[in-house]
Amino acid sequence: MIPDYHTHTYFSDGESSHESYLQNAAAIGITEIGFTDHFSILPSEWTTKEEKIPELKDTIRALKDTNSLPVEVKFGAEIDYIPGKEEEISRLIQSLPFDYIIGSVHFLGNWNFDTSPEGFEGKDIEELYEHYASTMIKAIESGLYDIIGHLDLIKKFGYFPEKAPVKLFKDVIKSLQKSGTAIELNTGGLNKPCMEMYPSKEILEECYESDIPVTLGSDAHNADEVGQYFDKAIELLKNTGYRKIALFNQRQRRFENLI
């Protein structure tokens, strides 16, 4: 089984339609595709607008009912974790028939660190990693999410601390282990200044040793990126020791062999 569980359409900050994703996914052998347009309770440029949510829901339902391609469609969402806003996030999740939820941290306080590298300049990078890690732990402990997205996204613009990041993420990994929450191996980082998948090889190895489930996501923002670098990702997963991939349906997780 080869799922791509992290994709964005033009309903949020992507460029392509659901149909074009399906065609490309079928062509390269993706067996399940999850559409995970952004939802956020904070104002942001990338989020799905409230008035478009009914149309998005109807689009996914129609694809599930009529799709004739050899690709199973899943209704996912990437939802920002905002400390103190757990009840609002929970209400949003309960309002739609999601198959799974990706939880991501894009904000540290009011700072959207994901948009531009400028905010990193002059900051203590190790402190930023610690702040990010502590926020990620809160997201995991909230129990809101099925999958944690791009676990070490804080490295996106190529800012790395002197201390090994895997050491700064040890409590995050412990929290994942305790909660049983899955992570994704997100290949989109290979297109960013960090030039690494999320998480790094070292963090992924620690996740494997801690028996943390994993799935795959391209973080595609156009249909040409679906399944991007999955050959490298699957090789990395196998070399790390993973033999099973996590799949989701109606918020229930199962495992299939990683082919």
KEDRENBA-821304 format. One record per residue (C-alpha): residue number from 1; residue in three letters; z, y, x. Coordinates in pm, whole numbers. Layout:
KEDRENBA-821304
NUM_ALA_Z_Y_X
...
END
This chain:
KEDRENBA-821304
1_MET_0_0_0
2_ILE_-91_346_128
3_PRO_44_631_-86
4_ASP_-5_1001_-32
5_TYR_296_1149_-207
6_HIS_270_1513_-98
7_THR_-29_1715_-221
8_HIS_-80_2061_-368
9_THR_-347_2169_-616
10_TYR_-457_2512_-732
11_PHE_-169_2510_-981
12_SER_52_2623_-692
13_ASP_-69_2712_-341
14_GLY_-341_2452_-301
15_GLU_-715_2507_-322
16_SER_-848_2193_-492
17_SER_-845_2025_-830
18_HIS_-672_1701_-916
19_GLU_-1008_1534_-968
20_SER_-1136_1622_-621
21_TYR_-818_1481_-466
22_LEU_-868_1157_-658
23_GLN_-1227_1120_-542
24_ASN_-1135_1172_-176
25_ALA_-827_950_-199
26_ALA_-1035_664_-340
27_ALA_-1295_709_-66
28_ILE_-1042_660_215
29_GLY_-836_382_61
30_ILE_-530_567_-67
31_THR_-374_343_-331
32_GLU_-137_593_-494
33_ILE_-153_970_-500
34_GLY_131_1192_-605
35_PHE_62_1549_-709
36_THR_355_1764_-598
37_ASP_282_2123_-680
38_HIS_560_2364_-588
39_PHE_834_2456_-829
40_SER_1098_2710_-736
41_ILE_1370_2891_-921
42_LEU_1328_3177_-673
43_PRO_1028_3407_-696
44_SER_763_3298_-447
45_GLU_389_3319_-402
46_TRP_345_2943_-378
47_THR_521_2825_-692
48_THR_358_2700_-1012
49_LYS_379_2981_-1265
50_GLU_590_2906_-1572
51_GLU_304_2971_-1812
52_LYS_88_2713_-1627
53_ILE_340_2428_-1647
54_PRO_221_2293_-1988
55_GLU_-138_2281_-1860
56_LEU_-27_2103_-1542
57_LYS_167_1848_-1747
58_ASP_-132_1785_-1974
59_THR_-367_1750_-1674
60_ILE_-151_1483_-1512
61_ARG_-106_1299_-1843
62_ALA_-481_1291_-1896
63_LEU_-541_1155_-1548
64_LYS_-281_884_-1595
65_ASP_-446_785_-1925
66_THR_-812_800_-1825
67_ASN_-838_764_-1446
68_SER_-1092_492_-1362
69_LEU_-1066_526_-984
70_PRO_-870_265_-787
71_VAL_-592_517_-724
72_GLU_-269_528_-922
73_VAL_-159_878_-1022
74_LYS_201_994_-995
75_PHE_353_1314_-1132
76_GLY_567_1457_-857
77_ALA_700_1798_-767
78_GLU_817_1974_-454
79_ILE_1122_2172_-558
80_ASP_1308_2412_-330
81_TYR_1675_2347_-278
82_ILE_1875_2667_-324
83_PRO_2252_2638_-262
84_GLY_2451_2724_-572
85_LYS_2153_2677_-804
86_GLU_2190_2304_-859
87_GLU_2231_2331_-1238
88_GLU_1912_2537_-1276
89_ILE_1721_2294_-1055
90_SER_1854_1998_-1255
91_ARG_1743_2155_-1585
92_LEU_1395_2210_-1442
93_ILE_1373_1848_-1326
94_GLN_1492_1715_-1662
95_SER_1235_1922_-1850
96_LEU_932_1727_-1724
97_PRO_842_1355_-1693
98_PHE_836_1336_-1315
99_ASP_785_1013_-1123
100_TYR_968_1154_-822
101_ILE_1099_1479_-678
102_ILE_1057_1602_-321
103_GLY_1340_1828_-213
104_SER_1255_2086_50
105_VAL_1431_2368_229
106_HIS_1206_2671_276
107_PHE_1477_2936_247
108_LEU_1777_3012_466
109_GLY_1970_3258_255
110_ASN_1705_3499_132
111_TRP_1479_3438_431
112_ASN_1165_3237_365
113_PHE_1124_3100_718
114_ASP_819_2893_619
115_THR_577_3184_579
116_SER_567_3365_913
117_PRO_691_3315_1270
118_GLU_798_3678_1297
119_GLY_1147_3620_1159
120_PHE_1234_3380_1441
121_GLU_1205_3641_1713
122_GLY_1540_3750_1854
123_LYS_1737_3483_1668
124_ASP_1953_3211_1820
125_ILE_1729_2909_1762
126_GLU_2009_2655_1788
127_GLU_2207_2843_1523
128_LEU_1900_2847_1299
129_TYR_1865_2469_1336
130_GLU_2234_2427_1254
131_HIS_2198_2650_946
132_TYR_1891_2457_837
133_ALA_2062_2121_892
134_SER_2370_2222_695
135_THR_2150_2341_407
136_MET_1955_2015_419
137_ILE_2280_1819_396
138_LYS_2370_2012_80
139_ALA_2028_1929_-64
140_ILE_2078_1560_6
141_GLU_2432_1558_-129
142_SER_2320_1731_-449
143_GLY_2162_1404_-563
144_LEU_1873_1597_-716
145_TYR_1595_1454_-503
146_ASP_1423_1121_-453
147_ILE_1255_1219_-127
148_ILE_1345_1480_133
149_GLY_1035_1671_237
150_HIS_934_1755_596
151_LEU_1282_1683_725
152_ASP_1264_1909_1033
153_LEU_1039_2183_892
154_ILE_1239_2445_1084
155_LYS_1027_2357_1392
156_LYS_700_2454_1214
157_PHE_618_2757_1429
158_GLY_704_2585_1757
159_TYR_1055_2721_1805
160_PHE_1269_2444_1953
161_PRO_1634_2466_2062
162_GLU_1751_2375_2410
163_LYS_1966_2099_2261
164_ALA_1767_1795_2149
165_PRO_1685_1841_1778
166_VAL_1776_1478_1706
167_LYS_2135_1561_1803
168_LEU_2139_1860_1568
169_PHE_2017_1633_1287
170_LYS_2270_1352_1335
171_ASP_2480_1463_1035
172_VAL_2166_1500_824
173_ILE_2077_1140_906
174_LYS_2430_1028_818
175_SER_2400_1206_483
176_LEU_2065_1038_413
177_GLN_2217_701_500
178_LYS_2516_754_273
179_SER_2306_874_-23
180_GLY_2020_628_18
181_THR_1768_911_-18
182_ALA_1419_849_119
183_ILE_1232_1069_362
184_GLU_860_1122_404
185_LEU_660_1100_723
186_ASN_468_1420_667
187_THR_152_1453_872
188_GLY_90_1820_793
189_GLY_289_1933_1097
190_LEU_7_1820_1324
191_ASN_-190_2122_1197
192_LYS_95_2366_1269
193_PRO_212_2530_1593
194_CYS_478_2261_1640
195_MET_195_2001_1662
196_GLU_425_1722_1545
197_MET_466_1524_1229
198_TYR_780_1583_1025
199_PRO_1016_1439_1130
200_SER_971_1399_1504
201_LYS_938_1054_1658
202_GLU_1297_1070_1784
203_ILE_1441_1163_1444
204_LEU_1224_902_1271
205_GLU_1361_637_1508
206_GLU_1717_736_1419
207_CYS_1626_719_1050
208_TYR_1492_369_1097
209_GLU_1806_258_1280
210_SER_2007_401_989
211_ASP_1799_204_735
212_ILE_1662_517_565
213_PRO_1360_449_338
214_VAL_1032_621_417
215_THR_712_713_237
216_LEU_397_900_341
217_GLY_274_1251_264
218_SER_-13_1460_397
219_ASP_108_1796_264
220_ALA_-255_1853_174
221_HIS_-349_2191_33
222_ASN_-710_2098_-20
223_ALA_-876_1769_-104
224_ASP_-1028_1727_242
225_GLU_-674_1691_383
226_VAL_-563_1402_163
227_GLY_-445_1118_385
228_GLN_-491_1329_697
229_TYR_-377_1157_1019
230_PHE_-250_856_825
231_ASP_-386_619_1089
232_LYS_-153_782_1341
233_ALA_133_793_1090
234_ILE_106_425_1003
235_GLU_89_332_1371
236_LEU_401_540_1435
237_LEU_587_382_1145
238_LYS_502_32_1260
239_ASN_590_107_1622
240_THR_921_245_1501
241_GLY_991_-76_1312
242_TYR_912_12_952
243_ARG_739_-263_754
244_LYS_802_-138_398
245_ILE_696_182_224
246_ALA_886_345_-64
247_LEU_699_398_-390
248_PHE_818_566_-709
249_ASN_764_547_-1084
250_GLN_968_734_-1345
251_ARG_1231_819_-1079
252_GLN_1270_449_-990
253_ARG_1207_333_-634
254_ARG_1051_12_-517
255_PHE_918_-113_-185
256_GLU_584_-259_-87
257_ASN_449_-388_242
258_LEU_310_-119_469
259_ILE_-50_-220_530
END
